Amino acid sequence: MKQREAVLMLDLEEAHHRALRRCHGCGAYARPVGEVGGRLLCEKCMEKARRESEGGEDGEIGRVIEV
């Protein structure tokens, strides 16, 4: 019996699809960046959670102040 080298072909689009997970913050399909309280979050929601955990009002983006 002769031994042959096995060649594996990878479909990159399929691998990209498998890397996407549903974000528990916004529901979008994206690559998970981190986990907060056991929930996977996308980059946008992770940044939002980080700002909220810092607690500073000056860190809020898009806040409207009426005078």
N, CA, C and O atoms as a GROMACS GRO file, in nm:
protein
  268
    1MET      N    1   0.083  -0.117   0.000
    1MET     CA    2   0.000   0.000   0.000
    1MET      C    3   0.089   0.125   0.000
    1MET      O    4   0.184   0.134   0.078
    2LYS      N    5   0.058   0.221  -0.088
    2LYS     CA    6   0.135   0.344  -0.094
    2LYS      C    7   0.070   0.451  -0.008
    2LYS      O    8  -0.052   0.458   0.004
    3GLN      N    9   0.153   0.532   0.050
    3GLN     CA   10   0.103   0.645   0.130
    3GLN      C   11   0.100   0.770   0.044
    3GLN      O   12   0.194   0.798  -0.030
    4ARG      N   13  -0.008   0.844   0.056
    4ARG     CA   14  -0.022   0.970  -0.018
    4ARG      C   15  -0.047   1.084   0.080
    4ARG      O   16  -0.100   1.066   0.189
    5GLU      N   17  -0.006   1.201   0.036
    5GLU     CA   18  -0.026   1.321   0.118
    5GLU      C   19  -0.170   1.369   0.099
    5GLU      O   20  -0.218   1.381  -0.014
    6ALA      N   21  -0.237   1.397   0.208
    6ALA     CA   22  -0.374   1.447   0.202
    6ALA      C   23  -0.373   1.599   0.186
    6ALA      O   24  -0.296   1.669   0.252
    7VAL      N   25  -0.459   1.647   0.100
    7VAL     CA   26  -0.470   1.791   0.076
    7VAL      C   27  -0.610   1.834   0.114
    7VAL      O   28  -0.710   1.781   0.065
    8LEU      N   29  -0.617   1.932   0.204
    8LEU     CA   30  -0.747   1.984   0.247
    8LEU      C   31  -0.772   2.117   0.178
    8LEU      O   32  -0.686   2.204   0.177
    9MET      N   33  -0.889   2.133   0.122
    9MET     CA   34  -0.927   2.259   0.057
    9MET      C   35  -1.023   2.332   0.151
    9MET      O   36  -1.121   2.274   0.197
   10LEU      N   37  -0.994   2.457   0.178
   10LEU     CA   38  -1.078   2.537   0.266
   10LEU      C   39  -1.158   2.638   0.186
   10LEU      O   40  -1.103   2.706   0.098
   11ASP      N   41  -1.284   2.648   0.214
   11ASP     CA   42  -1.368   2.750   0.153
   11ASP      C   43  -1.370   2.868   0.250
   11ASP      O   44  -1.432   2.861   0.356
   12LEU      N   45  -1.302   2.977   0.213
   12LEU     CA   46  -1.286   3.090   0.304
   12LEU      C   47  -1.418   3.160   0.335
   12LEU      O   48  -1.435   3.208   0.447
   13GLU      N   49  -1.510   3.166   0.241
   13GLU     CA   50  -1.638   3.230   0.269
   13GLU      C   51  -1.716   3.151   0.373
   13GLU      O   52  -1.782   3.210   0.458
   14GLU      N   53  -1.709   3.021   0.366
   14GLU     CA   54  -1.778   2.937   0.464
   14GLU      C   55  -1.716   2.955   0.602
   14GLU      O   56  -1.787   2.960   0.703
   15ALA      N   57  -1.583   2.964   0.608
   15ALA     CA   58  -1.515   2.984   0.736
   15ALA      C   59  -1.553   3.119   0.795
   15ALA      O   60  -1.569   3.132   0.916
   16HIS      N   61  -1.567   3.221   0.710
   16HIS     CA   62  -1.607   3.354   0.758
   16HIS      C   63  -1.748   3.348   0.815
   16HIS      O   64  -1.776   3.409   0.919
   17HIS      N   65  -1.836   3.276   0.749
   17HIS     CA   66  -1.974   3.264   0.796
   17HIS      C   67  -1.979   3.198   0.934
   17HIS      O   68  -2.058   3.239   1.020
   18ARG      N   69  -1.896   3.098   0.954
   18ARG     CA   70  -1.898   3.029   1.082
   18ARG      C   71  -1.841   3.115   1.194
   18ARG      O   72  -1.870   3.090   1.311
   19ALA      N   73  -1.759   3.217   1.161
   19ALA     CA   74  -1.700   3.303   1.263
   19ALA      C   75  -1.801   3.405   1.315
   19ALA      O   76  -1.779   3.465   1.420
   20LEU      N   77  -1.911   3.424   1.244
   20LEU     CA   78  -2.011   3.522   1.286
   20LEU      C   79  -2.104   3.462   1.390
   20LEU      O   80  -2.147   3.348   1.378
   21ARG      N   81  -2.132   3.540   1.491
   21ARG     CA   82  -2.225   3.499   1.596
   21ARG      C   83  -2.325   3.611   1.619
   21ARG      O   84  -2.298   3.726   1.584
   22ARG      N   85  -2.438   3.580   1.674
   22ARG     CA   86  -2.540   3.681   1.701
   22ARG      C   87  -2.505   3.758   1.828
   22ARG      O   88  -2.480   3.699   1.934
   23CYS      N   89  -2.503   3.889   1.816
   23CYS     CA   90  -2.474   3.976   1.930
   23CYS      C   91  -2.595   3.980   2.022
   23CYS      O   92  -2.707   3.994   1.975
   24HIS      N   93  -2.574   3.966   2.152
   24HIS     CA   94  -2.683   3.969   2.250
   24HIS      C   95  -2.725   4.111   2.283
   24HIS      O   96  -2.826   4.132   2.351
   25GLY      N   97  -2.647   4.209   2.236
   25GLY     CA   98  -2.682   4.348   2.262
   25GLY      C   99  -2.774   4.406   2.157
   25GLY      O  100  -2.879   4.461   2.190
   26CYS      N  101  -2.736   4.392   2.029
   26CYS     CA  102  -2.813   4.454   1.921
   26CYS      C  103  -2.876   4.351   1.828
   26CYS      O  104  -2.964   4.387   1.749
   27GLY      N  105  -2.836   4.225   1.834
   27GLY     CA  106  -2.895   4.121   1.751
   27GLY      C  107  -2.831   4.105   1.614
   27GLY      O  108  -2.876   4.022   1.535
   28ALA      N  109  -2.728   4.184   1.585
   28ALA     CA  110  -2.662   4.175   1.455
   28ALA      C  111  -2.570   4.053   1.452
   28ALA      O  112  -2.521   4.007   1.555
   29TYR      N  113  -2.546   4.002   1.330
   29TYR     CA  114  -2.450   3.894   1.314
   29TYR      C  115  -2.313   3.958   1.293
   29TYR      O  116  -2.292   4.028   1.194
   30ALA      N  117  -2.220   3.934   1.385
   30ALA     CA  118  -2.086   3.994   1.379
   30ALA      C  119  -1.989   3.903   1.453
   30ALA      O  120  -2.029   3.809   1.522
   31ARG      N  121  -1.862   3.934   1.437
   31ARG     CA  122  -1.760   3.859   1.511
   31ARG      C  123  -1.766   3.902   1.657
   31ARG      O  124  -1.764   4.021   1.686
   32PRO      N  125  -1.774   3.807   1.749
   32PRO     CA  126  -1.778   3.845   1.890
   32PRO      C  127  -1.645   3.905   1.935
   32PRO      O  128  -1.539   3.848   1.910
   33VAL      N  129  -1.652   4.019   2.002
   33VAL     CA  130  -1.533   4.089   2.049
   33VAL      C  131  -1.507   4.054   2.195
   33VAL      O  132  -1.392   4.038   2.236
   34GLY      N  133  -1.613   4.042   2.272
   34GLY     CA  134  -1.596   4.013   2.414
   34GLY      C  135  -1.722   3.956   2.474
   34GLY      O  136  -1.823   3.936   2.406
   35GLU      N  137  -1.712   3.931   2.601
   35GLU     CA  138  -1.823   3.870   2.673
   35GLU      C  139  -1.846   3.950   2.801
   35GLU      O  140  -1.752   3.975   2.877
   36VAL      N  141  -1.970   3.989   2.825
   36VAL     CA  142  -2.007   4.061   2.946
   36VAL      C  143  -2.120   3.984   3.012
   36VAL      O  144  -2.228   3.971   2.955
   37GLY      N  145  -2.097   3.936   3.130
   37GLY     CA  146  -2.199   3.861   3.202
   37GLY      C  147  -2.244   3.735   3.129
   37GLY      O  148  -2.360   3.697   3.139
   38GLY      N  149  -2.154   3.671   3.057
   38GLY     CA  150  -2.186   3.549   2.985
   38GLY      C  151  -2.255   3.573   2.852
   38GLY      O  152  -2.299   3.477   2.788
   39ARG      N  153  -2.266   3.700   2.807
   39ARG     CA  154  -2.330   3.734   2.680
   39ARG      C  155  -2.226   3.780   2.581
   39ARG      O  156  -2.144   3.866   2.613
   40LEU      N  157  -2.228   3.724   2.459
   40LEU     CA  158  -2.136   3.766   2.354
   40LEU      C  159  -2.182   3.898   2.295
   40LEU      O  160  -2.300   3.917   2.266
   41LEU      N  161  -2.087   3.992   2.278
   41LEU     CA  162  -2.120   4.123   2.224
   41LEU      C  163  -2.032   4.157   2.105
   41LEU      O  164  -1.917   4.114   2.097
   42CYS      N  165  -2.088   4.234   2.011
   42CYS     CA  166  -2.012   4.282   1.895
   42CYS      C  167  -1.926   4.401   1.941
   42CYS      O  168  -1.934   4.444   2.056
   43GLU      N  169  -1.846   4.452   1.849
   43GLU     CA  170  -1.754   4.562   1.883
   43GLU      C  171  -1.828   4.687   1.930
   43GLU      O  172  -1.788   4.751   2.027
   44LYS      N  173  -1.936   4.721   1.862
   44LYS     CA  174  -2.015   4.840   1.895
   44LYS      C  175  -2.077   4.829   2.036
   44LYS      O  176  -2.069   4.923   2.115
   45CYS      N  177  -2.136   4.715   2.065
   45CYS     CA  178  -2.201   4.695   2.195
   45CYS      C  179  -2.097   4.682   2.307
   45CYS      O  180  -2.123   4.722   2.421
   46MET      N  181  -1.981   4.625   2.275
   46MET     CA  182  -1.875   4.612   2.375
   46MET      C  183  -1.824   4.750   2.415
   46MET      O  184  -1.798   4.776   2.533
   47GLU      N  185  -1.809   4.840   2.317
   47GLU     CA  186  -1.766   4.977   2.346
   47GLU      C  187  -1.872   5.048   2.430
   47GLU      O  188  -1.838   5.122   2.522
   48LYS      N  189  -1.998   5.026   2.398
   48LYS     CA  190  -2.107   5.087   2.474
   48LYS      C  191  -2.107   5.036   2.619
   48LYS      O  192  -2.125   5.114   2.712
   49ALA      N  193  -2.086   4.906   2.637
   49ALA     CA  194  -2.081   4.847   2.772
   49ALA      C  195  -1.961   4.901   2.850
   49ALA      O  196  -1.971   4.924   2.971
   50ARG      N  197  -1.848   4.922   2.781
   50ARG     CA  198  -1.730   4.976   2.848
   50ARG      C  199  -1.757   5.119   2.895
   50ARG      O  200  -1.719   5.155   3.007
   51ARG      N  201  -1.820   5.201   2.811
   51ARG     CA  202  -1.852   5.339   2.849
   51ARG      C  203  -1.948   5.342   2.967
   51ARG      O  204  -1.932   5.423   3.058
   52GLU      N  205  -2.048   5.253   2.965
   52GLU     CA  206  -2.145   5.249   3.074
   52GLU      C  207  -2.081   5.203   3.205
   52GLU      O  208  -2.118   5.250   3.312
   53SER      N  209  -1.984   5.112   3.197
   53SER     CA  210  -1.919   5.063   3.319
   53SER      C  211  -1.827   5.168   3.379
   53SER      O  212  -1.804   5.168   3.500
   54GLU      N  213  -1.775   5.259   3.294
   54GLU     CA  214  -1.693   5.368   3.347
   54GLU      C  215  -1.778   5.466   3.423
   54GLU      O  216  -1.731   5.528   3.519
   55GLY      N  217  -1.905   5.482   3.384
   55GLY     CA  218  -2.000   5.562   3.460
   55GLY      C  219  -1.988   5.712   3.443
   55GLY      O  220  -2.072   5.784   3.496
   56GLY      N  221  -1.891   5.761   3.372
   56GLY     CA  222  -1.876   5.905   3.356
   56GLY      C  223  -1.974   5.962   3.256
   56GLY      O  224  -1.992   5.907   3.148
   57GLU      N  225  -2.038   6.072   3.293
   57GLU     CA  226  -2.132   6.136   3.202
   57GLU      C  227  -2.061   6.200   3.085
   57GLU      O  228  -2.118   6.215   2.977
   58ASP      N  229  -1.934   6.240   3.104
   58ASP     CA  230  -1.860   6.304   2.997
   58ASP      C  231  -1.822   6.203   2.887
   58ASP      O  232  -1.782   6.245   2.778
   59GLY      N  233  -1.834   6.076   2.912
   59GLY     CA  234  -1.801   5.974   2.813
   59GLY      C  235  -1.915   5.940   2.720
   59GLY      O  236  -1.898   5.861   2.626
   60GLU      N  237  -2.032   5.999   2.744
   60GLU     CA  238  -2.148   5.968   2.662
   60GLU      C  239  -2.137   6.034   2.526
   60GLU      O  240  -2.103   6.152   2.516
   61ILE      N  241  -2.165   5.959   2.423
   61ILE     CA  242  -2.162   6.012   2.288
   61ILE      C  243  -2.305   6.038   2.244
   61ILE      O  244  -2.393   5.955   2.265
   62GLY      N  245  -2.327   6.153   2.182
   62GLY     CA  246  -2.460   6.184   2.131
   62GLY      C  247  -2.554   6.236   2.234
   62GLY      O  248  -2.675   6.236   2.211
   63ARG      N  249  -2.507   6.279   2.348
   63ARG     CA  250  -2.593   6.332   2.453
   63ARG      C  251  -2.630   6.475   2.419
   63ARG      O  252  -2.544   6.554   2.382
   64VAL      N  253  -2.759   6.510   2.431
   64VAL     CA  254  -2.807   6.644   2.402
   64VAL      C  255  -2.834   6.715   2.533
   64VAL      O  256  -2.904   6.662   2.620
   65ILE      N  257  -2.778   6.834   2.547
   65ILE     CA  258  -2.800   6.914   2.668
   65ILE      C  259  -2.877   7.039   2.629
   65ILE      O  260  -2.832   7.116   2.545
   66GLU      N  261  -2.994   7.058   2.690
   66GLU     CA  262  -3.074   7.175   2.662
   66GLU      C  263  -3.044   7.282   2.764
   66GLU      O  264  -3.029   7.254   2.883
   67VAL      N  265  -3.034   7.408   2.717
   67VAL     CA  266  -3.006   7.521   2.808
   67VAL      C  267  -3.117   7.620   2.807
   67VAL      O  268  -3.110   7.721   2.877
   0.00000   0.00000   0.00000
